[in-house]
C-alpha cells in the first residue's frame, strides 16, 4: 500500500461532522434531482441538526469509456448547489470507484476524480470507506482523508456480514481502519441495517450487543445507525392501488428502543428518508413503465402515509399527483402548508396554484417534509 499522510486527531473536536448526542440526524440521500431539491429548500433550523450521507449516483450502464471531466464536474456542481457550506459524508452508489475518469494529467480513478471535483467546489466532506472495498479503493479513500484532514467514515453492514476465516466483525472493522491509517478518534462508524422488511423480527435487544461490540473497538468520533422500512416497490400488495397506505417506520421504533436500553453509547439516528437504499428506475420525464402508479410518501410519527393512485401513470399522467395531493392534504397527519417546502408544494398543488410535476418533484416534496419532521422528532426526545 502506498504511504499516506496519517491523520491523528488527539482532540476529536478538531473536526466534527456532526455534534455529539442524540439530537442530530444523518439522512442517506442519493444525488437525484428530488433529494437535491429537498436539501436546497431545507430551512436553517433543519440544516442545524442534519448531516447528509450523500451517495453520488452513477449511471445504470457506465460502459467502458472513461467518465469525462465535464460529467464529474456536473455531479459536483449540483451537489454543491444543494449542500452549500454544510458538512456531508460523501459516498457513491452504482459507481465503480476504480472506473477510469479524465483527470488534468491523464486518467484517474473516478472516486478520486469525484473527491477532487467536490474539493474544488468547496464542499466540506468526509469520505466513506466500505468493508468490501478493494485495496485500490482503500488507497483513494486514505489519500483523500490524509489530504483533507477531516477523517473517514466506515460504513458497516450490521447484519449478514460474515468472514470465511472466522474473524469477528469487530476484527474486520479494526483492520479496515488500519488500512486507511486513520486514528479511530478521527473516524465515524456508520452501522447500516439498509432495508428492514416490514415482516422482519429485529429487536433492539438483539442489536444492542452487536452495536456495543463495534463501538467498543475504540473512541469513535461518531457512531450512527442507518436503516429504513421503505420497500423497493409499493406494488405486490404493499400499498393497494387507489388507497392510502400506512407503513410502519420500524427504523425509528427500533432506534427509540435502542435509546431506551442500557446501551453505553446511543448511536446517532439515521435513515434513507422516503426511499429504498437502491436507486429507483431511471425514467425520462413523462416516460412511465407499464403498470407503475403515482404515489406520495409522507412521514408521520411512527408511520409513512402513502396515497397511491388507482390507475397507472401512463393513463392519467402527472394529473394523478394533483388527486393524490388533495387526498394527502385531507389526512389528519398532514402538517399544513407552512410546515416545510414540501408541504407547501402539496397545498399549492391541491388548490391548483402550481402544476403537478412529475415523480422527482414529489420525491423532493416527500423528502423535504421528512427531513423537517425527523429533526423535530429528535428535538423532542433529547
C-alpha positions in Angstrom: 0.0 0.0 0.0 1.3 3.4 -0.9 2.2 5.7 2.1 -0.3 8.3 3.0 -0.3 11.2 5.5 -1.5 9.7 8.7 -4.3 11.7 10.4 -4.3 11.5 14.2 -6.9 13.6 15.9 -5.9 13.6 19.5 -8.7 16.1 20.1 -11.8 14.7 18.4 -13.3 18.2 18.3 -10.6 19.2 15.7 -13.2 18.4 13.1 -16.8 17.4 13.9 -19.1 16.3 11.0 -22.0 16.2 13.5 -22.4 17.2 17.1 -22.3 14.6 19.9 -25.5 13.4 21.4 -28.8 12.1 20.0 -30.3 15.3 18.7 -28.6 15.1 15.4 -29.7 13.3 12.2 -27.9 11.6 9.3 -30.0 11.1 6.1 -28.7 8.8 3.4 -29.7 10.5 0.2 -28.9 9.8 -3.5 -27.8 12.6 -5.8 -31.0 12.5 -7.7 -33.0 15.7 -8.5 -35.6 15.1 -5.8 -33.2 14.8 -2.9 -31.0 17.7 -4.1 -34.1 19.9 -4.4 -35.2 19.0 -0.9 -31.7 19.9 0.5 -31.7 23.2 -1.4 -35.1 24.1 0.2 -34.3 22.9 3.7 -34.6 25.6 6.4 -31.7 26.8 8.5 -33.3 25.0 11.5 -33.3 21.7 9.6 -29.7 22.1 8.5 -28.6 22.8 12.1 -29.5 19.2 13.0 -28.7 17.4 9.8 -25.6 15.9 8.2 -26.5 14.1 4.9 -24.8 11.0 3.7 -24.7 11.8 0.0 -24.4 9.0 -2.4 -23.1 10.1 -5.8 -25.3 8.0 -8.2 -23.5 6.6 -11.2 -25.2 5.7 -14.5 -27.1 2.4 -14.8 -24.8 1.4 -17.7 -21.4 3.1 -17.3 -19.8 1.4 -20.3 -16.1 1.0 -20.6 -15.1 4.6 -21.6 -13.6 6.9 -19.0 -16.0 9.4 -17.4 -15.5 12.9 -18.8 -14.4 15.8 -16.6 -17.5 17.7 -17.6 -19.7 14.9 -16.3 -18.0 14.7 -13.0 -17.9 18.5 -12.6 -21.7 18.4 -13.3 -22.2 15.9 -10.4 -20.1 18.1 -8.1 -21.8 21.4 -9.2 -25.3 20.0 -8.5 -24.2 18.6 -5.2 -22.5 21.9 -4.1 -25.7 23.9 -5.0 -27.7 21.6 -2.7 -25.4 21.3 0.3 -23.7 24.7 0.3 -21.3 25.2 3.2 -22.7 22.3 5.2 -20.6 19.2 6.1 -21.6 15.9 4.4 -20.4 12.3 4.2 -19.5 11.6 0.6 -20.2 8.1 -0.7 -21.0 6.5 -4.0 -23.8 4.2 -5.3 -23.8 2.3 -8.6 -20.4 3.8 -9.3 -17.3 1.5 -9.5 -14.7 3.5 -7.6 -11.8 2.4 -9.9 -13.5 3.1 -13.2 -11.3 5.5 -15.2 -12.1 9.2 -15.4 -10.4 12.0 -17.3 -8.1 14.0 -15.0 -5.9 17.1 -15.6 -2.8 14.9 -16.1 -4.5 11.8 -17.6 -6.7 9.0 -16.5 -7.5 8.7 -12.7 -9.9 6.5 -10.8 -13.4 8.0 -10.8 -13.7 8.2 -7.0 -10.5 10.3 -6.8 -12.0 12.5 -9.6 -15.2 12.9 -7.6 -13.2 13.8 -4.4 -11.2 16.4 -6.4 -14.3 17.9 -8.0 -16.0 18.2 -4.7 -13.0 19.8 -3.2 -12.8 22.4 -6.0 -16.4 23.3 -5.4 -15.7 23.9 -1.7 -17.8 21.0 -0.4 -16.8 20.0 3.1 -16.9 16.3 3.1 -15.8 13.1 5.0 -15.0 10.3 2.5 -16.7 7.0 3.1 -15.0 3.6 3.2 -16.8 0.2 2.8 -15.6 -3.0 4.3 -15.9 -4.6 0.9 -13.6 -2.0 -0.8 -10.6 -3.5 -2.7 -7.1 -2.2 -2.0 -7.2 0.3 -4.9 -10.3 1.9 -3.5 -8.9 1.9 0.1 -5.9 3.9 -1.2 -8.2 6.5 -2.8 -10.1 7.0 0.5 -6.9 7.0 2.5 -5.3 9.6 0.2 -8.4 11.8 0.5 -8.6 11.6 4.3 -4.8 12.3 4.6 -5.1 15.3 2.3 -8.1 17.0 3.8 -7.6 16.1 7.5 -11.3 15.5 8.1 -11.2 11.9 8.9 -13.1 9.0 7.4 -16.4 7.3 7.8 -16.5 3.5 7.8 -19.8 2.1 6.5 -20.5 -1.3 8.0 -23.5 -3.7 7.1 -24.8 -4.5 10.5 -26.5 -7.8 9.6 -25.3 -10.7 7.4 -21.6 -9.8 7.4 -19.5 -12.9 7.9 -15.9 -13.7 7.4 -14.9 -17.0 5.7 -11.9 -17.3 8.0 -13.9 -16.8 11.2 -12.8 -13.3 12.1 -15.3 -11.3 14.0 -16.9 -8.2 12.6 -15.1 -6.1 15.2 -11.8 -7.5 14.0 -12.6 -6.7 10.3 -13.5 -3.2 11.3 -10.2 -2.7 13.1 -8.3 -4.0 10.1 -10.2 -1.6 7.8 -9.2 1.4 9.9 -5.6 0.2 9.9 -5.7 0.1 6.1 -6.6 3.8 5.8 -4.1 4.7 8.6 -6.7 6.8 10.5 -6.8 7.1 14.2 -10.2 5.9 15.5 -10.8 9.3 17.1 -10.9 10.8 13.6 -13.3 8.1 12.3 -17.1 7.7 12.2 -18.8 4.4 12.4 -21.9 4.1 10.1 -23.8 1.0 11.1 -26.2 0.2 8.2 -29.3 -2.0 8.5 -30.3 -1.0 5.0 -33.9 -2.1 4.2 -35.7 -3.7 7.1 -38.6 -5.8 5.7 -41.9 -4.9 7.2 -42.4 -8.5 8.5 -38.8 -8.9 9.8 -38.4 -9.6 13.5 -35.4 -7.4 14.6 -35.4 -6.5 18.2 -33.4 -3.9 20.0 -32.1 -6.5 22.4 -30.6 -8.4 19.5 -28.9 -5.4 18.1 -27.5 -3.8 21.2 -24.7 -6.4 21.9 -23.5 -6.1 18.3 -23.5 -2.3 18.4 -21.7 -2.4 21.8 -19.0 -4.7 20.4 -18.3 -2.4 17.4 -18.5 0.8 19.5 -16.0 -0.8 21.9 -13.4 -1.0 19.2 -12.2 2.4 20.3 -13.1 6.1 20.7 -15.1 6.6 17.6 -15.7 10.3 16.7 -19.4 9.3 16.0 -21.5 6.2 15.8 -24.5 6.3 13.5 -27.3 3.7 13.0 -28.9 3.7 9.5 -32.0 1.8 8.3 -35.3 2.0 6.5 -38.5 0.1 6.2 -39.3 1.6 2.8 -39.7 -1.2 0.2 -38.2 -1.0 -3.3 -41.8 -1.1 -4.8 -45.2 -0.3 -3.4 -46.8 -3.0 -5.6 -47.5 -6.6 -4.8 -49.9 -5.7 -2.1 -47.6 -3.3 -0.1 -50.0 -0.4 -0.7 -53.1 -1.3 -2.7 -53.8 0.9 -5.7 -56.4 3.5 -5.1 -55.9 3.5 -1.3 -54.0 5.4 1.4 -51.4 3.0 2.9 -49.6 3.4 6.2 -46.3 1.6 6.5 -44.6 1.4 10.0 -41.3 3.2 10.4 -39.5 0.3 12.0 -36.2 2.1 11.8 -37.5 4.9 14.1 -39.1 2.5 16.5 -36.0 0.4 16.7 -33.8 3.4 17.3 -36.1 4.5 20.1 -36.0 1.1 21.7 -32.2 1.1 21.5 -32.0 4.5 23.0 -34.2 3.3 25.9 -32.0 0.3 26.6 -28.9 0.1 28.7 -26.6 0.7 25.8 -23.4 2.5 26.8 -23.4 4.8 23.7 -26.6 5.6 21.9 -26.0 5.9 18.1 -27.0 8.9 16.2 -30.2 8.3 14.3 -30.1 7.8 10.5 -32.4 6.7 7.8 -32.9 6.8 4.0 -35.6 9.5 4.1 -38.6 8.2 2.0 -36.7 5.9 -0.4 -35.3 2.4 -0.6 -31.5 2.1 -0.4 -31.3 1.1 -4.0 -31.8 3.5 -6.9 -35.3 3.8 -8.3 -36.0 3.2 -12.0 -34.3 5.8 -14.2 -37.0 7.4 -16.3 -37.2 10.4 -18.6 -39.9 12.9 -17.8 -43.3 11.5 -18.7 -41.9 8.1 -19.5 -43.5 5.5 -17.2 -43.1 1.7 -17.3 -46.3 -0.2 -17.8 -48.3 -0.5 -14.5 -46.4 2.0 -12.4 -48.8 4.1 -10.3 -48.1 7.5 -8.8 -47.7 7.8 -5.1 -46.5 10.3 -2.5 -44.6 9.2 0.7 -45.4 11.3 3.7 -43.7 10.8 7.1 -45.6 10.9 10.3 -44.8 9.8 13.9 -44.5 6.1 13.6 -45.8 5.5 10.0 -45.3 6.7 6.5 -48.6 7.8 4.9 -48.8 6.8 1.2 -51.7 7.8 -1.0 -51.3 5.6 -4.2 -53.2 6.2 -7.4 -55.7 3.7 -8.7 -54.7 3.8 -12.4 -51.2 3.5 -13.9 -49.5 6.9 -14.5 -49.3 6.2 -18.3 -53.1 6.6 -18.4 -53.6 9.9 -16.4 -50.1 11.3 -16.4 -49.0 13.8 -13.8 -52.6 15.0 -13.1 -52.7 11.9 -10.8 -50.4 13.8 -8.4 -53.0 16.6 -8.0 -55.5 14.0 -6.9 -53.0 12.5 -4.5 -52.2 15.9 -3.1 -55.8 16.5 -2.4 -56.1 13.2 -0.7 -53.0 13.8 1.4 -54.0 17.3 2.4 -57.2 15.9 3.8 -55.5 13.3 6.0 -55.2 14.1 9.8 -51.4 13.6 9.5 -50.9 16.5 7.1 -48.8 19.1 8.9 -50.1 22.1 6.9 -48.8 24.4 4.2 -46.2 26.3 6.2 -44.5 23.3 7.8 -41.9 22.7 5.1 -41.3 23.5 1.5 -42.6 20.0 0.6 -45.9 20.6 2.5 -46.3 23.9 0.6 -46.0 22.0 -2.7 -48.7 19.6 -1.6 -51.0 22.5 -0.6 -50.3 24.5 -3.8 -50.9 21.5 -6.0 -54.2 20.8 -4.1 -55.6 24.3 -4.7 -54.4 24.5 -8.3 -51.8 27.3 -7.8 -49.0 25.1 -9.2 -48.5 22.4 -11.8 -48.5 18.8 -10.5 -45.0 18.0 -11.7 -43.5 14.5 -12.2 -42.1 11.9 -9.9 -38.9 13.8 -9.0 -40.9 16.7 -7.8 -42.9 14.6 -5.3 -39.8 12.7 -4.3 -38.4 16.2 -3.4 -41.6 17.2 -1.5 -41.7 13.9 0.5 -38.0 14.2 1.3 -38.4 17.9 2.3 -41.2 17.1 4.8 -39.3 14.0 6.1 -36.1 16.0 6.9 -38.0 18.6 8.8 -40.2 16.0 10.6 -37.3 13.8 11.8 -35.3 16.8 13.0 -38.4 17.9 15.0 -38.8 14.3 16.4 -35.2 14.2 17.6 -35.5 17.6 19.3 -38.4 16.2 21.3 -36.5 13.1 22.6 -33.2 14.7 23.6 
